[in-house]
């Protein structure tokens, strides 16, 4: 069904839904209709911005109240939603179903450049795979290998002896330094720098002496790296970003960090040198991790948390210094009550002073 839709949309330019019955869309995403399956859908949109004719989605139970106010004609929901005031499509994962529908209707792969521009600068012994696209003002140094169908946009720099796999997408002004290894199907957004020197210095008599950073960086398959991310090369060995990991904008990964697979690092989070991150770890925005510790599998680190010691697997932490989530919530709740507590103590102090004045000077027993 999805392939049939792709072919049909391709013939029409692949840039719009056109009027479709809701039951037809439900088949595309393997969903279950509750309500009028003949409802006509003409577009897709977010739940707050949706207009009549639009199909939207609600991924979390805390947003179910928006079902009552959205102007969308129909909504994709989870299986546990029994019904609503308007037609719904029940699915196993509403967010993923909506994403797949958007990908079918508005394919993002179209429009990328093709061919190697004569204004690109290629060094000696560069190996290019089939269908590689390189835009003007890209610099590719000696002995670089670039895999099939990989795209390098304008202003990119690829250092000596670096390898880039198949089906990668490198957006403008990305710098990939020497001897870096990039896997297959990797996406790197503008302004990111991979393989810059790790921050290593030794101080002797007040003078900071640079420690050579002679290692490399390995980006494994299916990683996506946001804009203005910095991933430092190792002092020795490798800095590694594990398979399937997704990195938001403005993230710093220091030298000799090793991450597991399928991690998520949200904007402005930072990982200090030689820390080992497990699989499926989530760092929320502005979380900071000290160096030389281990973060176990399936750990979730809350926003702005400061992690100062190793964390065992399957743990959620928050706060600075980071604590187990339930304890951090109790500490935070107590902190919020400090003004009220101060007011109570002040009232007690005044009452005690008043009582002492009424009782007069206290004479110890036996005198």
C-alpha positions in Angstrom: 0.0 0.0 0.0 2.8 2.5 0.9 4.7 1.7 -2.3 1.5 2.2 -4.3 1.1 5.6 -2.6 4.7 6.6 -3.3 4.3 5.8 -7.0 1.1 7.8 -7.2 2.6 10.8 -5.4 5.7 10.6 -7.5 3.6 10.9 -10.7 2.0 14.0 -9.1 5.2 15.6 -7.9 5.0 14.1 -4.4 4.1 17.4 -2.8 0.6 17.1 -1.4 -2.1 14.9 0.0 -5.1 15.8 -2.1 -8.5 14.9 -0.8 -8.4 11.4 0.8 -10.8 9.4 2.8 -9.7 8.8 6.4 -10.2 5.0 6.0 -7.7 5.0 3.1 -5.1 6.8 5.2 -5.7 4.4 8.1 -4.7 1.5 5.7 -1.4 3.3 4.9 -0.4 3.5 8.5 -2.0 0.2 9.7 -4.4 2.0 12.0 -7.9 1.3 13.2 -10.7 3.8 12.5 -13.2 4.9 15.2 -15.8 7.2 13.7 -16.6 8.2 10.1 -14.0 6.6 7.8 -15.4 8.6 4.9 -14.1 11.9 6.4 -12.2 13.8 3.8 -8.6 14.8 4.7 -6.8 17.4 2.7 -3.7 18.1 4.7 -1.7 17.2 7.9 -0.7 19.6 10.7 0.1 20.0 14.4 -2.8 19.6 16.7 -2.9 23.3 17.8 -2.4 24.7 14.3 -4.7 22.3 12.5 -7.7 23.5 10.4 -10.8 21.8 9.2 -9.7 19.2 6.6 -6.4 18.5 8.4 -5.3 15.3 10.0 -3.2 15.6 13.2 -2.0 13.4 16.0 -1.7 13.3 19.8 1.2 11.2 21.2 0.9 11.6 24.9 -2.1 11.3 27.3 -1.3 14.7 28.8 -2.3 16.3 25.5 -5.6 14.4 25.1 -7.5 17.4 26.3 -6.6 19.1 23.0 -8.9 16.6 21.2 -11.7 18.8 22.4 -10.3 22.1 21.1 -8.5 21.2 17.9 -10.1 22.2 14.6 -8.6 19.1 12.8 -11.1 16.9 11.1 -9.5 13.7 12.5 -6.7 12.7 14.9 -4.2 9.8 15.1 -4.1 8.5 18.6 -2.8 5.6 20.6 -4.7 2.3 20.9 -5.9 3.1 24.4 -8.1 6.0 23.3 -11.5 4.5 22.9 -13.2 7.4 21.1 -13.5 11.2 20.7 -15.8 13.9 19.5 -14.3 13.5 16.0 -13.0 10.5 14.0 -9.7 9.0 15.1 -7.2 6.5 13.8 -5.9 4.3 16.7 -2.3 3.2 16.2 0.5 1.6 18.2 2.7 4.7 18.0 0.9 8.0 16.9 4.1 10.0 16.6 5.8 7.4 14.4 2.6 6.9 12.3 2.3 10.6 11.7 6.0 10.8 10.8 5.7 8.0 8.3 2.7 9.7 6.7 4.5 13.0 6.5 7.5 11.2 4.9 5.2 9.6 2.3 3.5 12.8 1.4 6.4 15.2 1.6 9.6 13.2 0.8 12.6 15.0 2.2 15.1 13.2 -0.1 14.1 15.1 -3.2 16.0 18.1 -4.2 19.5 17.2 -3.1 22.2 18.1 -5.6 23.8 15.7 -8.0 27.2 15.5 -9.7 30.6 16.8 -8.7 31.1 20.6 -9.2 34.2 21.7 -11.0 34.5 24.4 -8.3 35.1 21.7 -5.7 38.7 21.0 -4.7 39.7 17.3 -4.7 43.1 16.1 -3.4 45.2 13.2 -4.6 44.0 9.6 -4.5 40.4 10.6 -3.6 38.0 7.7 -4.1 34.4 8.6 -4.9 31.5 6.0 -4.9 28.7 5.9 -7.4 26.3 8.8 -7.4 28.4 11.0 -5.1 27.3 14.7 -5.1 29.8 17.5 -4.2 28.8 21.1 -4.4 31.0 24.1 -5.1 33.6 25.2 -2.6 34.0 21.8 -1.0 37.5 20.8 -0.1 38.4 17.1 0.0 41.9 16.4 1.0 44.2 13.5 -0.1 43.3 9.9 0.3 39.7 10.5 1.3 37.1 7.8 0.5 33.5 8.7 0.0 30.8 6.1 -0.4 27.9 5.7 -2.8 25.2 8.4 -3.1 26.7 10.6 -0.3 26.1 14.3 -0.7 28.4 17.1 0.4 27.0 20.6 0.4 28.9 23.8 -0.2 31.6 24.8 2.2 32.4 21.4 3.6 35.9 20.4 4.5 37.0 16.7 4.6 40.5 16.1 6.0 43.2 13.6 4.8 42.5 9.9 5.0 39.0 10.4 6.3 36.3 7.8 5.2 32.6 8.6 4.7 30.1 5.7 4.1 27.2 5.3 1.7 24.0 7.5 1.7 25.4 10.2 4.0 24.1 13.7 3.9 26.6 16.4 4.9 25.0 19.9 5.0 26.9 23.2 4.3 29.9 24.3 6.3 30.6 21.0 8.1 34.3 20.3 8.9 35.4 16.7 9.2 39.0 16.6 10.2 41.8 14.1 9.2 41.5 10.3 9.8 37.9 10.5 10.9 35.6 7.5 10.1 31.9 8.2 9.3 29.6 5.2 8.8 26.6 4.7 6.5 23.4 6.8 6.4 24.9 9.5 8.6 23.3 13.0 8.5 25.4 16.0 9.7 23.9 19.4 9.9 25.5 22.8 9.2 28.3 24.2 11.3 29.3 20.9 13.0 33.0 20.1 13.5 34.1 16.5 13.9 37.7 15.7 14.9 38.8 19.0 16.4 41.6 18.6 19.0 40.5 17.4 22.5 41.0 20.0 25.3 44.2 18.7 26.7 46.8 20.8 28.5 49.4 20.3 31.3 50.3 23.2 33.5 53.9 23.7 34.5 54.9 26.8 36.5 51.8 28.6 35.5 52.2 27.9 31.7 49.7 25.7 29.9 51.4 23.2 27.5 49.3 21.6 24.8 49.1 17.8 24.9 49.0 16.4 21.3 45.6 14.8 20.4 46.6 12.0 18.0 43.6 9.8 18.1 40.5 9.9 15.9 36.7 9.9 15.9 34.4 7.1 14.7 30.7 7.9 13.9 28.8 4.7 13.4 25.9 4.0 11.1 22.6 5.8 11.2 23.7 8.6 13.4 22.2 12.1 13.0 24.2 15.1 14.3 22.6 18.5 14.6 23.9 22.0 13.8 27.0 23.4 15.6 27.9 20.2 17.4 31.5 19.6 18.3 33.0 16.1 18.7 36.6 16.1 19.7 39.2 13.6 18.5 40.7 11.3 21.1 44.1 11.9 22.8 44.9 8.3 21.9 42.5 5.7 20.4 39.0 6.7 19.4 36.1 9.0 20.4 33.0 6.9 19.4 29.4 7.8 18.7 27.4 4.6 18.7 25.0 3.4 16.0 21.6 5.0 15.7 22.5 7.9 18.1 20.7 11.2 17.6 22.4 14.4 18.6 20.6 17.8 18.9 22.2 21.2 18.1 25.0 22.7 20.2 26.1 19.5 21.9 29.8 19.0 23.0 31.3 15.5 23.1 34.9 15.6 24.4 37.9 13.4 23.7 37.8 9.7 24.2 34.1 9.6 25.0 32.5 6.4 23.9 28.7 6.2 23.5 26.5 3.2 23.0 23.8 2.8 20.4 20.5 4.6 20.1 21.3 7.4 22.5 19.6 10.8 22.4 21.6 14.0 23.4 19.5 17.1 23.6 20.6 20.6 22.9 23.5 22.1 24.9 24.3 18.9 26.8 27.9 18.2 27.3 30.0 15.1 28.0 33.5 15.5 29.4 36.5 13.4 28.4 36.8 9.6 28.7 33.3 9.1 29.9 31.6 5.9 28.7 27.9 6.1 27.9 25.7 3.0 27.6 23.0 2.1 25.1 19.6 4.0 24.9 20.8 6.8 27.2 19.0 10.2 27.1 20.6 13.4 28.1 18.0 16.2 28.3 18.8 19.8 27.5 21.9 21.4 29.2 22.8 18.3 31.1 26.4 18.1 32.0 28.5 15.0 32.5 31.9 15.0 34.2 34.8 13.0 32.8 36.1 9.5 33.5 32.7 8.0 34.7 30.3 5.4 33.3 26.6 5.9 32.5 24.7 2.6 32.3 22.2 1.5 29.7 18.8 3.1 29.6 19.7 6.0 31.9 17.7 9.2 31.6 19.4 12.4 32.8 17.0 15.3 33.3 17.4 18.9 32.0 20.2 20.9 33.5 21.4 18.0 35.6 25.0 17.9 36.8 26.3 14.4 36.8 29.3 14.0 39.0 29.6 10.2 39.5 28.8 7.0 37.6 25.1 6.0 37.2 23.9 2.4 37.2 21.7 1.1 34.4 17.9 1.7 34.2 18.1 4.9 36.4 16.6 8.3 36.0 18.4 11.2 37.6 17.9 15.0 37.9 19.4 18.0 39.8 22.8 19.3 40.5 24.5 17.3 41.7 22.3 14.7 40.0 20.2 12.4 42.3 17.7 9.6 41.6 14.6 11.3 40.2 12.3 10.6 43.1 14.8 12.0 45.6 15.5 15.0 43.4 11.8 15.8 43.2 11.5 15.7 47.0 14.5 17.9 47.5 13.2 20.4 44.9 9.8 20.4 46.6 11.4 21.2 50.0 13.4 24.0 48.4 10.3 25.6 47.0 8.9 25.7 50.6 11.9 27.6 52.0 10.2 31.0 51.8 7.1 29.6 53.7 9.4 27.9 56.2 11.3 31.2 56.8 8.1 33.0 57.4 7.0 30.4 59.9 10.3 30.6 61.8 10.1 34.4 61.9 6.6 34.3 63.3 7.8 31.8 66.0 10.8 34.0 66.8 8.5 37.0 67.4 6.1 35.0 69.6 9.0 33.7 71.6 10.3 37.2 72.2 6.9 38.4 73.2 6.5 35.5 75.7 9.9 36.2 77.2 9.0 39.8 77.8 5.8 38.8 79.6 7.5 36.2 81.8 10.4 38.5 82.7 14.0 37.5 83.4 14.5 33.8 84.0 16.2 32.9 87.3 17.9 29.4 87.2 16.7 27.0 89.9 18.8 26.9 93.1 19.6 30.6 93.1 
